[in-house]
Amino acid sequence: MSSSRGEQALPGGFIAGAVRVGDTVHKAPPKDPGFVHGLLRHLADWDGAPRFLGVDEHGRAMLEHLDGQVPWERGRPPEYVRSERNLRSVGRMIREFHDLTAGTTLAGEHEVVCHHDLSPKNTVYRGREPVAFIDWDDAAPGRRVQDVAHACWQYVGLGPDVPDPEDAGRLVWVVADGYRLGDADRSVLIDTVLWWQESCWRGILAGAEAGQAAMIRLCELGAADEVRAAFEWTRQHSARIRVAAGPPG
């Protein structure tokens, strides 16, 4: 349990804020708290996710606070995020929690449970190395390639700030190789990146037009324009990225 005393606002939180209280994080519940909290309980013995600790008197979810750095600032993330070692580690970590959910009631008839928002701002780094994923609010059953594609977009930074599409494709290959992504999923990886990017910018605009405060805020921050620019860049250079991403090693 907690009160407003001793609460420390955590940085980031462009959609839903979170506060730290001692060794715990308190945040608004996800849209499907039963599923998300059940998933975190299922992953409790895995070091790559915070433990769910219950609900406070305000109805907020209480989560374990994970020490480290989270590169939450908007714009291009720190260079260590894009190091080959860290990209490979991110791929491996995604594979670990996917395998932990495959064949479970949580995944149902789907391949796995996906995080659905994997990005540097939702990753804890220690010593500039990724150790855990946070903000599991959008987790739901899905396909393996969905999370891998989202990670390639976000951690590689696919978009107009990337000077070399071939180098970006090579880094996409590193993420997929760290995951040990199969041939069938690799064949649709870039198409899935494009699906994510288009769904994202269209979703932000639709939400803003519907009066959703969080989506209006994202539009004010320029997020929809940034994601649309990333989509257009990726589509323009998709052939070069596919060639550089190549087949499995």
CORNORZI-V313115 format. One record per helix or strand of 3 or more residues. SS is the DSSP state (h for helix, s for strand). FROM is the first residue (numbers start at 1). LEN is the number of residues. If there is no record, write none. Layout:
ss: (SS;SS)
from: (FROM;FROM)
len: (LEN;LEN)
This chain:
ss: (s;s;h;s;s;h;h;s;h;s;s;s;h;h;h;h;h;h;h)
from: (18;24;33;52;61;79;84;112;120;123;129;140;144;165;183;189;213;223;238)
len: (4;4;10;4;4;4;18;3;3;4;5;3;13;15;5;21;8;14;8)
